[in-house]
């Protein structure tokens, strides 16, 4: 699988976003990262696993210029899609990471016709750590005491996931700073 060859195949090339937000080319089971944009409008790509190169034109045709030193991997795009979906869910939902990751793994296991997809996914522990870092980027740190809370609480702490008011009282009770949380449904339930 070495040596220089030029292969022109007109097949659909797909562009995906890497885990770091970079644009990548998926073509014939190989994934390429963008090396440079040429003056004529074409783009020069390098395989993410070896030094094979490809050039794409504005009409989506791809010319593969070198032989790869590895076999094609059809699960690459699926793995990127799963990771992207997980990161989006972690940013939008406030549920436990364990549940979000396990649901994604179960869904991947059900949908996949081969075990290659599950084998190539990061371990659950590594995935949870990665997603925890993502969540920390957009959320303030969890306060260890009530004094560490910001003076006015952000809406994320004052409303339920259905945007219902959740913080009932923020003030002093018995000389100490106090917060009272309950939803309207909780109060109705307690009053019965």
N, C-alpha and C positions, 0 to 999 in steps of 0.2 A: 504494500500500500504506500510505497514511497515513489518519488519521482515527480516530474512536472507533467501535468496534463491539463488540458482545457476542455471543459465539458459545458455545453450549452443545452439546457433543458428548459423548456417553457412549461413551468408549473407554477401554481400559486405560491407566492412567498407570503409569509405572514409576519407582521411586526408585532412584537410584544414588549412589555415593560419589564425590565429586570427587577430584582428585589431591591436594588439601589436606585430605581427610578430612571434608568438609562434605557434608551430604545435599542432593541435587539431584533435581528432577522432570524426567523426560523424557516428552514428550507431543507426538504428531503430528510428530516429527522436530525439535522444538525442545527446548532444555534451559534450565531455570529454576533460579535459586538462591533459597533461602528468605530473604525479607525480614523477615517477622514472623509470629508466631502470634496469631490473633485470639481474643478472649474467648469467642466462640461455638464454638471448637474448629477453625475453618477455618484454612487457612494461605495467606498472601499471597506470591506468587512473582514474580520479575522475570527476564526473559530474560537469559541471559549475554552475548548479542551485541547486543541493542537494548533499548529501554525498554518493550517489550510486557510486560503483566502477566497473571497468571492466579491464580485462587483455587481451592484444593482443599478438599473436605469430607472428613469422616471416612469416608464411604462410597466414597471414591476417585473421586468425580465431579469433573471439572475444568471451570471456566468461564474461557475466555480472554477478557480484557476489551479488548485492543487488538490492532491489526494489527501484524504484524512488518514490519520494514524490510529483511528478507533472506529468502532461501529456506530451507526446512527442510533439515536436514543429518542424514541417517540414519546417518552413520558416527560421530557423536559418542559414542554409547553403546559402540560397539565399541572406539573408541580409549581411552575410560576403562577398559574392561575389560582391554585389552591392557596399559595402564600399571599397573593394579592387580596383574595377574598377574606382570608383570616385577618390581615392587617386592617382592612376596611371595617370588619365586624368589631374588632377590638376598639377601634376609634369611635364607632357609633354606639355600641352597646356597653352597658355597664355590668353585665353578667360576669360570673367567675370565669377566669381563663381556662380552668380545667374543663369546664363544660363546653366552651367554644371550640377548644382544640380537639376534644374527644368526638364531638359531633362531626367535625371536618374529617377526622380520620375514618370514622364509621361510614360517612358518605363516600369517601374516596374508595374504601374497601368494597362497598356495594356496587359502585359504578364501574370499577376497573375490571377488565376481562382477564388481566394477568396480574401477578403479584409484583411486577416490576415497579409499579407506581408506589406502592406502600414501602417497598425496599428502598427506593431512592428518596423518599421523604425524610426529612430530618427526624431525629427521635422526638418523642413527645416532650421530654424534658428540655431539649434544646429549643424546640418550637415555643414552649411556654416562656422560656427566658427571653427569646427574641421578641415575643409579643408583649411581655411585661415592659421591655425597654421602649417599645412603640407607645404604650399607654402612658408611661411616665413623661414622654415628650409633650403630651397635650393636657395632662392633668396635674394639678398641684399636688405636692407630697401630702400624705395622710398625716394630719396633726397628731402628736402624741398626747397633748393635753388641750383643754378648752382655751387656754391662753394663747396657743399657737394658731388659733383660727383667725382668719382675716376679720376686721371689724364688721364689715358688711359681707355676709355670706354670699358667694356666687349662686346663681339660679340652679346650677347643677346639684347643689346640696339642699335647696329649698323646695324642689318640686319632684314629683314622682316621674317615672318613665313615661307616663301618659300626660305629663305637664300639669298635673293637679297640684295645688298648694299642699306642701308637706310640713313646712316649718310654721308652727302655730304661735310660738312665743320665743322671743329673743330679748332677754333682759335680766334683771336681778331678782333672785328669789332667796330670801334669807341672807342677804349680803353677799351672795356669790353669783357669778355669771352663770346663767342657765339657758338651756335650749330645750324646747318642748316640740317633739315631732309627732304628727299623726295625720292620717288622711281623713277626709270627710267620711268615707265608708267605715273607717275604724271607730270614729266617734259614734256613728249611728249604731254600729254593732255593740259598742260598750254601753250605750244608753238603753238597750233592750233588756 
